[in-house]
Each structure stands twice: as structure tokens, then as C-alpha cells.
């Protein structure tokens, strides 16, 4: 069915945008220079067979048409706003800060994905959308009972009025509820990462887990919900309501996190952003204080952030000025009710004693670590669909558990990577940078379905995408990936790091003006 043949109208919500009760924030005039924090992307795992090529702005592309868009089941129309929808959750177009709270959730838990930069001439966005399809299929197949939501933003330059009909049809068939957010003022990676925080406003759920659209779940992740919910009596409550994951050199990687939504929490995160913007007005470029960060000076308060292989007292870690710094500050220093995975350790943090703020001479509460345990999640994780980084190799596991081998690694200046074979790190495959399957060549006849690096997870991505295509009539022929699709899909979409000059526009649509 084409868009023009559909009979049911998209339900469009014209909801007034939410503005901060503190008034508008003056717009900053950002310089044209590239932002300061350059360098390679921090990778959770850095022993894959492909190195990251660094951050850069996405290049302009010539108009290309994917072969998959030429079949009868994948046509789209850029002028007609009629879409055939099969379930009771029609495509919605709404302001970022508003949520349809009147709708009943079918589960106390939900997964959320975000995709931006959708443009008819830049089909590489399909890689992210396809990952959502695969993820929804695998999660349901492994027993998840949670709801699925996907937020989409069309490019401001796109002539598209909505997603393509085939994409809508297959998303709905897999139980993914679609929210079409308003077009951003300016297309940027910053917009994409700030949209992650809309999860905090999904107050019809007890817990919401965000997954980057380049993350592939390798088991049923519902057990994270259960371990944080006192009402889930089949398991102990080991986790706090908010859960974040440290990477090698950062205290928080927002490729996966879990939050407890509430109106209070959402207002708090908006207030944090508002204050940050206000401070930025008096700061030179890049308009961010790497000592005070989002509102906490580690050196003043005598604490530090902690990654797997690195600790620090400045907010100069990867994306510390954007989503990863904001989520870390919000979960640990604002909500003060969070579990943090750091390698094989789980830390639980709760409100502690107040400390004096030297600037304001007022007392401010600080979090206190109430628990730290090692490898507590493994007993509750289900069977993995694929192993990564040789974690399924018995010889590799024996080496990691051998104290002499561990000491030998330390003597060579290498870290013990045992944590990579434990949850939450082995619960999912994160295809960062050029590791994204759709940005690389692939041949089913030559591909290795093994636990080496990301090989098995990459094979699973292509295998399951072909299965989804066959089952729902998407018309893909991934056996011809290199000749039919690769040239259209290998380009970067929005970049890999939020630029300082883009952050203000991104947060305007988040409810802070």
C-alpha cells in the first residue's frame, strides 16, 4: 500500500510548547570555530578490528535512492499526510516537552529509541531505524513484556511529511509506538542526544530504558527493570530506580540508561539546563566551565568521577559538556538515587549529609555511596544471543580468571578486561563510529559468526534484518548488500559528538528557551 492509498489520517497534536517558568534565556552567539573537545570517541571496547576515525561534521551528499525504496511496498509521498495505521497508537506529531499522559501503558516498563536527521536524500538514517526493528524483534523474542517507543525527527530541509509507509507498517507490526517530534530549528547531533532526556517525562511508566539506535540487545533486558522495582518480588531489589553505565574513560555512557520518570524529575533536568545556559552567557567560548560542569565542582567537594580505567575531577570526559555529563550530574547529584555500573562493580548512591557551598555559603546535599558489589547482575541475566570479544571462548575466560595472567597484563600496562564479559556490558552490542554494520561491507558467504570482536553481533544484525524483511515484505536483499546498499548507507548522518554551538538550539525544543 502506498501513502496515497491509506485512508486513516495521522493524528496531529498541536500542543503549545512548554516554556520555562523562569523565562527566556538570551540566545548565545557561538563562534564558528570547531568545539574544543576533539579526539577519538571513547569506546566501551577498543580491541575491535576497526579504529574510530574521529569526529567530523557530516558531509553533503548527492541525491541517492536506495534500491529498497524502489519496490512497491516502500513508496512514500511527500505531500499527502494520510497513512494506513493498523493499531490504536497512530503516528503523532507533537512538541518535545509534551507527552500524551492520557494513554494507558500496557506495561509498567518501556524501551525508547531516538532517530533524527531523517531526509529523503540521506538514506543512512535507515540503519538506525532498522536497528530498532531488529531490537524490538529480539527483545520480544527473548521474552520482554515492556512497551516499545521510537521518537523520530525529520530533517528541517526534508520534504517528507512523515516516515515512509513501509517503515510505519513494520514498526507497528513489531509493536513499536511512533512519536513524530516537531522538526528541530537546526539539525544537529546535539538535538539527537538531548532528545534522550524526554524519557524522564514518560510518567505513565515506572521505569524507562533508553537505547541508542546503534545498540543491539543480546538478551532480554527486562531484568534491569525488575531488579530496580520493589514490586517485582521474583527477584531482589539490587538496583536503584535510575541506572547508568560507565565506560572506559567516562563516568556515564548514554548509549544505555534507565530512569524513573516523574514530573518533578523532568522539571529538575530542565532547571539544570536553564541554569547552565544562564552561566554560559558570562563564559568565553566554549561557554562551559570544566571545573563546575553542570553544577558540581569535584575539587571543591573532595570527590571525583570514576570510569572503568580512569578517574577525574574535571568535566572534560567525552560528551561531558552534553548528554553524558548532564545524565551523570542529574542521576548522581540531583536525583541522588542511582546505581552506576563501573566495569564489574555496581555502586548504589543515595542522599547523604549536606556540605557547605563556598560560593553561596549555603548547605547543599551530596550523595553517599551506600553499596559497592562485584558481578551482582550475572545470575539474573538470560542466555545471550551472541558473545562478544571472545567472551564465549573457554580459553579466553580461563586466561581472564587466572591471577598470574591478570598480573602479567598489569605489568604490561594493560587493563583486566574481565568486565567486558559481564552485564551490563555483554547484555548488548554497541556499534559505535565506523563499527555500525550498515557503514561497512558485508557478505553472508564470507562473514564470520564468531565471538571475536563484534563479528557475531554484526552477523546477527544482518541475519535478523533479512528475517524481518522477509516476514514483513520490506523487499531487502542483504545477500547483495555491497552492491545494492553500501554506497548509500556508509556516510555519517549527524556526527558523533554534540557541538557547543548547537546545544542552545537543541535544548530550546526540549522546553528551555
KELUM-102708 format. One line per field, with one value per residue (C-alpha): residue in one letter; x, y, z. Coordinates in nm, 3 decimals. Layout:
BEGIN
residuo: (A/...)
x: (X/...)
y: (Y/...)
z: (Z/...)
END
This chain:
BEGIN
residuo: (X/X/X/X/X/X/X/X/X/X/X/X/X/X/X/X/X/X/X/X/X/X/X/X/X/X/X/X/X/X/X/X/X/X/X/X/X/X/X/X/X/X/X/X/X/X/X/X/X/X/X/X/X/X/X/X/X/X/X/X/X/X/X/X/X/X/X/X/X/X/X/X/X/X/X/X/X/X/X/X/X/X/X/X/X/X/X/X/X/X/X/X/X/X/X/X/X/X/X/X/X/X/X/X/X/X/X/X/X/X/X/X/X/X/X/X/X/X/X/X/X/X/X/X/X/X/X/X/X/X/X/X/X/X/X/X/X/X/X/X/X/X/X/X/X/X/X/X/X/X/X/X/X/X/X/X/X/X/X/X/X/X/X/X/X/X/X/X/X/X/X/X/X/X/X/X/X/X/X/X/X/X/X/X/X/X/X/X/X/X/X/X/X/X/X/X/X/X/X/X/X/X/X/X/X/X/X/X/X/X/X/X/X/X/X/X/X/X/X/X/X/X/X/X/X/X/X/X/X/X/X/X/X/X/X/X/X/X/X/X/X/X/X/X/X/X/X/X/X/X/X/X/X/X/X/X/X/X/X/X/X/X/X/X/X/X/X/X/X/X/X/X/X/X/X/X/X/X/X/X/X/X/X/X/X/X/X/X/X/X/X/X/X/X/X/X/X/X/X/X/X/X/X/X/X/X/X/X/X/X/X/X/X/X/X/X/X/X/X/X/X/X/X/X/X/X/X/X/X/X/X/X/X/X/X/X/X/X/X/X/X/X/X/X/X/X/X/X/X/X/X/X/X/X/X/X/X/X/X/X/X/X/X/X/X/X/X/X/X/X/X/X/X/X/X/X/X/X/X/X/X/X/X/X/X/X/X/X/X/X/X/X/X/X/X/X/X/X/X/X/X/X/X/X/X/X/X/X/X/X/X/X/X/X/X/X/X/X/X/X/X/X/X/X/X/X/X/X/X/X/X/X/X/X/X/X/X/X/X/X/X/X/X/X/X/X/X/X/X/X/X/X/X/X/X/X/X/X/X/X/X/X/X/X/X/X/X/X/X/X/X/X/X/X/X/X/X/X/X/X/X/X/X/X/X/X/X/X/X/X/X/X/X/X/X/X/X/X/X/X/X/X/X/X/X/X/X/X/X/X/X/X/X)
x: (0.000/0.134/0.089/-0.178/-0.381/-0.401/-0.735/-0.665/-0.532/-0.231/-0.343/-0.161/-0.136/-0.096/0.022/0.166/0.535/0.637/0.842/1.046/0.875/1.196/1.157/1.356/1.731/1.919/2.047/2.422/2.631/2.856/3.182/3.235/3.542/3.514/3.444/3.737/3.687/3.822/3.974/3.869/3.540/3.559/3.481/3.347/3.564/3.869/4.004/3.773/3.919/3.829/3.951/3.735/3.813/3.743/3.462/3.365/3.064/2.857/2.941/2.691/2.567/2.430/2.077/2.069/1.785/1.818/1.709/1.484/1.283/1.202/0.982/0.605/0.593/0.827/0.694/0.648/0.467/0.589/0.266/-0.011/-0.049/-0.262/-0.112/-0.251/-0.214/-0.313/-0.310/-0.459/-0.142/-0.140/0.160/0.180/0.345/0.395/0.613/0.911/0.816/0.457/0.350/0.016/-0.028/-0.392/-0.291/-0.268/0.057/0.029/0.332/0.497/0.816/0.920/1.214/1.279/1.486/1.553/1.637/1.699/1.823/1.560/1.585/1.488/1.832/2.028/1.915/2.180/1.919/1.768/2.049/1.925/1.562/1.648/1.830/1.508/1.319/1.577/1.593/1.216/1.204/1.487/1.355/1.009/1.156/1.360/1.059/1.030/0.684/0.771/0.631/0.840/0.855/1.053/1.093/1.168/1.266/1.251/1.527/1.419/1.527/1.335/1.020/0.892/0.577/0.619/0.807/0.777/0.475/0.679/0.870/0.548/0.386/0.677/0.734/0.369/0.374/0.661/0.472/0.675/0.472/0.577/0.616/0.700/0.854/0.845/1.125/1.425/1.529/1.867/1.970/2.250/2.384/2.318/1.945/1.957/2.132/1.911/1.602/1.715/1.604/1.240/1.237/1.224/0.883/0.719/0.533/0.292/0.581/0.766/1.091/1.207/1.522/1.683/1.885/2.088/1.969/2.311/2.277/2.167/2.025/2.167/1.927/1.600/1.688/1.367/1.558/1.710/1.356/1.278/1.598/1.513/1.144/1.044/0.712/0.892/0.903/1.054/1.400/1.575/1.584/1.953/1.939/1.817/1.540/1.796/2.079/2.376/2.679/3.039/3.273/3.650/3.718/3.376/3.151/2.844/2.781/2.431/2.410/2.203/2.047/1.734/1.533/1.238/1.014/0.830/0.708/0.943/1.245/1.168/1.134/1.465/1.653/1.501/1.614/1.968/1.981/1.834/2.098/2.373/2.254/2.245/2.602/2.712/2.618/2.913/3.164/3.400/3.390/3.311/3.066/3.121/3.310/3.507/3.551/3.189/3.044/2.669/2.668/2.916/3.280/3.461/3.769/3.569/3.374/3.666/3.526/3.580/3.410/3.506/3.531/3.648/4.011/4.022/3.911/3.898/3.798/3.710/3.415/3.646/3.547/3.383/3.049/3.088/2.952/2.642/2.433/2.684/2.780/2.420/2.293/2.575/2.506/2.129/2.130/2.400/2.385/2.024/1.815/2.081/1.916/2.119/2.307/2.626/2.792/3.170/3.330/3.244/3.127/2.782/2.765/2.444/2.418/2.164/2.135/2.399/2.491/2.484/2.803/2.866/2.885/3.175/3.023/2.677/2.757/2.454/2.432/2.377/2.307/2.560/2.520/2.677/2.778/2.581/2.684/2.951/2.948/3.108/2.936/2.590/2.392/2.516/2.285/1.979/2.078/1.927/2.108/2.300/2.221/2.585/2.910/3.149/3.523/3.591/3.383/3.234/3.581/3.666/4.040/3.981/3.769/4.032/4.302/4.092/4.031/4.398/4.558/4.902/4.759/4.590/4.916/5.100/4.854/4.907/5.285/5.241/5.027/4.711/4.381/4.196/3.904/3.703/3.424/3.353/3.217/2.972/2.646/2.562/2.848/2.776/2.398/2.417/2.643/2.716/2.814/2.991/3.151/3.253/3.158/2.796/2.701/2.540/2.855/3.067/3.086/2.924/2.898/2.699/2.926/3.243/3.118/3.226/2.957/3.200/3.264/3.571/3.522/3.178/3.174/2.891/2.678/2.729/2.630/2.321/2.224/2.224/2.063/1.776/1.723/1.684/1.440/1.236/1.238/1.120/0.849/0.706/0.768/1.029/1.193/1.554/1.813/2.105/2.289/2.359/2.448/2.779/2.648/2.295/2.313/2.660/2.731/2.405/2.446/2.811/2.810/2.786/2.448/2.472/2.819/2.932/2.964/2.742/2.900/2.896/2.740/2.444/2.347/2.135/1.912/1.881/1.760/1.508/1.289/1.345/1.148/1.427/1.424)
y: (0.000/0.343/0.657/0.786/0.470/0.499/0.608/0.682/1.029/1.086/1.225/1.554/1.718/2.096/2.140/2.474/2.445/2.433/2.727/2.751/2.924/3.121/3.298/3.300/3.264/3.504/3.344/3.297/3.398/3.097/3.138/2.941/2.756/2.387/2.296/2.231/1.873/1.689/1.348/0.988/0.858/0.679/0.321/0.074/-0.181/-0.082/-0.414/-0.447/-0.469/-0.115/0.210/0.516/0.785/1.087/1.340/1.548/1.722/1.506/1.585/1.694/1.411/1.389/1.266/0.889/0.640/0.312/0.013/-0.084/0.236/0.140/-0.158/-0.132/-0.186/0.101/0.402/0.732/1.051/1.390/1.579/1.353/1.320/1.006/0.689/0.343/0.251/-0.081/-0.025/0.221/0.425/0.645/0.840/1.154/1.486/1.682/1.919/1.759/1.852/1.731/1.375/1.207/1.103/1.013/0.699/0.386/0.193/-0.181/-0.242/-0.061/-0.053/0.081/0.093/0.409/0.484/0.817/0.880/1.222/1.366/1.185/1.307/1.150/1.226/1.086/0.724/0.631/0.706/0.372/0.193/0.332/0.259/-0.097/-0.145/-0.051/-0.312/-0.579/-0.480/-0.489/-0.834/-0.972/-0.826/-0.970/-1.298/-1.332/-1.263/-0.887/-0.767/-0.397/-0.133/-0.005/0.361/0.533/0.910/1.042/1.387/1.479/1.700/2.067/2.056/1.739/1.743/1.438/1.481/1.154/0.826/0.602/0.373/0.051/0.175/0.269/-0.062/-0.275/-0.066/-0.109/-0.480/-0.521/-0.329/-0.007/0.304/0.601/0.964/1.211/1.509/1.859/1.945/2.097/2.458/2.329/1.977/1.855/1.570/1.787/1.774/1.398/1.348/1.592/1.409/1.118/1.311/1.304/0.960/1.133/1.277/0.943/0.940/0.662/0.419/0.314/0.265/0.362/0.230/0.430/0.250/0.422/0.322/0.166/-0.065/-0.425/-0.608/-0.958/-1.081/-0.983/-0.661/-0.655/-0.791/-0.446/-0.315/-0.598/-0.560/-0.193/-0.241/-0.343/-0.467/-0.726/-0.979/-1.262/-1.101/-0.892/-0.514/-0.475/-0.159/0.192/0.339/0.517/0.322/0.449/0.276/0.398/0.335/0.319/0.688/0.834/0.802/0.768/0.642/0.730/0.452/0.276/0.407/0.358/0.628/0.660/0.915/1.183/1.537/1.652/1.485/1.633/1.981/1.931/1.839/2.139/2.361/2.221/2.308/2.654/2.733/2.603/2.835/3.129/3.063/3.026/3.389/3.513/3.248/3.273/3.010/2.722/2.864/2.570/2.561/2.236/2.275/2.344/2.146/2.108/2.230/2.024/2.109/1.784/1.955/2.181/1.889/1.648/1.379/1.261/1.091/0.736/0.547/0.190/0.283/0.647/0.890/1.269/1.591/1.793/1.764/1.707/1.350/1.263/1.449/1.588/1.916/1.748/1.437/1.220/1.493/1.601/1.248/1.179/1.502/1.455/1.094/1.127/1.485/1.589/1.275/1.114/0.778/0.583/0.264/0.302/0.014/0.063/-0.241/-0.541/-0.320/-0.186/0.122/0.243/0.611/0.781/1.128/1.186/1.471/1.831/2.023/2.397/2.563/2.809/3.039/3.076/2.985/2.757/2.389/2.156/1.783/1.543/1.177/0.899/0.556/0.303/-0.012/-0.143/-0.504/-0.702/-0.908/-0.900/-0.893/-1.213/-1.454/-1.269/-1.229/-1.466/-1.654/-1.433/-1.449/-1.379/-1.340/-1.053/-1.002/-1.377/-1.391/-1.724/-1.872/-2.101/-2.042/-1.666/-1.693/-1.912/-1.654/-1.375/-1.573/-1.667/-1.433/-1.471/-1.373/-1.071/-0.964/-1.013/-0.778/-0.521/-0.549/-0.472/-0.169/-0.344/-0.344/-0.654/-0.673/-0.932/-0.677/-0.697/-1.048/-0.932/-0.740/-0.474/-0.469/-0.808/-0.751/-0.557/-0.476/-0.107/-0.034/0.299/0.506/0.303/-0.017/0.034/-0.266/-0.054/0.155/-0.147/-0.409/-0.745/-1.077/-1.364/-1.612/-1.468/-1.328/-1.490/-1.563/-1.582/-1.422/-1.236/-0.861/-0.765/-1.025/-1.235/-0.935/-0.785/-1.115/-1.128/-0.775/-0.869/-1.207/-1.065/-0.770/-1.013/-1.217/-0.905/-0.805/-1.148/-1.169/-0.821/-0.773/-0.498/-0.619/-0.618/-0.849/-0.832/-1.103/-0.818/-0.567/-0.449/-0.382/-0.259/-0.069/0.006/0.321/0.477/0.377/0.424/0.801/0.953/1.107/1.376/1.325/1.160/1.449/1.742/2.069/2.355/2.594/2.358/2.291/2.601/2.538/2.172/2.247/2.508/2.232/2.049/2.314/2.554/2.883)
z: (0.000/-0.088/0.119/-0.117/-0.079/0.301/0.443/0.807/0.883/1.102/1.435/1.480/1.820/1.811/2.166/2.283/2.352/2.714/2.835/3.148/3.436/3.476/3.144/2.824/2.808/2.587/2.269/2.257/1.959/1.910/1.721/1.403/1.526/1.592/1.951/2.181/2.296/1.994/1.970/1.934/2.058/2.389/2.314/2.567/2.390/2.190/2.065/1.767/1.420/1.321/1.472/1.510/1.259/1.478/1.493/1.196/1.054/0.815/0.457/0.196/-0.019/-0.367/-0.401/-0.391/-0.396/-0.215/-0.422/-0.132/-0.187/-0.543/-0.463/-0.444/-0.071/0.014/-0.171/0.004/-0.078/0.042/0.004/0.129/0.505/0.500/0.638/0.685/1.050/1.192/1.566/1.810/1.852/1.540/1.430/1.641/1.572/1.889/2.086/2.253/2.607/2.593/2.646/2.590/2.951/2.899/2.710/2.918/2.918/2.865/3.088/3.380/3.174/2.835/2.593/2.394/2.084/1.910/1.544/1.388/1.060/0.854/0.495/0.164/0.018/0.314/0.349/0.606/0.876/0.773/0.955/1.287/1.204/1.103/1.434/1.614/1.413/1.492/1.859/1.904/1.742/1.956/2.280/2.225/2.104/2.425/2.647/2.701/2.803/2.804/2.571/2.279/2.173/1.898/1.863/1.515/1.388/1.022/0.890/0.865/0.498/0.416/0.201/0.383/0.593/0.781/0.779/0.478/0.472/0.487/0.792/0.971/0.885/1.010/1.324/1.415/1.333/1.580/1.848/1.832/1.909/1.696/1.800/1.526/1.703/1.559/1.320/1.500/1.449/1.333/1.252/1.477/1.682/1.987/1.915/1.897/2.231/2.421/2.296/2.512/2.819/2.708/2.870/3.208/3.117/3.033/3.363/3.268/3.329/3.644/3.454/3.106/2.941/2.663/2.398/2.130/1.784/1.721/2.022/1.969/2.274/2.305/2.572/2.737/2.922/3.129/3.428/3.481/3.535/3.776/3.978/4.039/4.120/4.476/4.336/4.121/4.400/4.196/4.229/4.495/4.455/4.382/4.172/4.237/4.016/3.796/3.635/3.434/3.287/3.294/3.002/2.991/3.037/3.127/3.432/3.210/2.859/2.745/2.487/2.752/3.072/3.281/3.456/3.690/3.514/3.710/3.660/3.937/3.776/3.435/3.583/3.762/3.445/3.265/3.552/3.534/3.164/3.226/3.489/3.261/2.982/3.220/3.331/2.971/2.899/3.105/2.992/2.695/2.426/2.463/2.720/2.955/3.284/3.302/3.681/3.778/3.490/3.521/3.879/4.079/4.141/4.223/4.362/4.594/4.737/4.753/4.526/4.169/3.877/3.801/3.471/3.430/3.359/3.457/3.727/3.712/3.880/3.569/3.331/3.035/2.965/2.632/2.598/2.949/2.814/2.669/2.731/2.917/3.160/3.208/3.275/3.522/3.709/3.703/3.825/4.091/4.215/4.150/4.197/4.421/4.374/4.120/4.051/3.847/3.667/3.657/3.500/3.716/4.005/4.086/4.309/4.473/4.567/4.793/4.958/5.223/5.452/5.338/5.268/5.263/4.924/4.939/4.675/4.824/5.188/5.183/5.263/4.972/4.991/4.847/4.753/4.952/4.828/5.029/4.845/4.611/4.494/4.216/3.946/4.103/3.776/3.611/3.799/3.669/3.305/3.050/2.779/2.537/2.166/2.082/2.273/2.202/2.236/2.274/2.591/2.483/2.434/2.728/2.687/2.694/3.010/3.176/3.100/3.248/3.566/3.603/3.862/3.701/3.363/3.519/3.685/3.356/3.187/3.461/3.423/3.053/3.135/3.013/3.200/3.310/3.069/3.258/3.291/2.917/2.972/3.241/3.238/3.154/2.900/2.745/2.750/2.426/2.132/2.080/1.720/1.760/1.487/1.183/1.362/1.258/1.042/0.770/0.727/0.637/0.368/0.445/0.267/0.416/0.239/0.392/0.724/1.049/1.306/1.597/1.934/1.806/1.847/1.721/1.443/1.584/1.677/1.332/1.168/1.390/1.279/0.910/0.969/1.174/0.940/0.650/0.859/0.938/0.572/0.459/0.723/0.667/0.296/0.311/-0.010/0.114/-0.038/0.203/0.012/-0.230/0.043/-0.100/-0.448/-0.371/-0.044/0.092/-0.112/0.009/0.372/0.465/0.523/0.867/0.946/1.217/1.359/1.682/1.929/2.023/1.912/2.161/1.912/1.855/2.215/2.273/1.973/2.072/2.422/2.304/2.168/2.496/2.682/2.781/2.590)
END
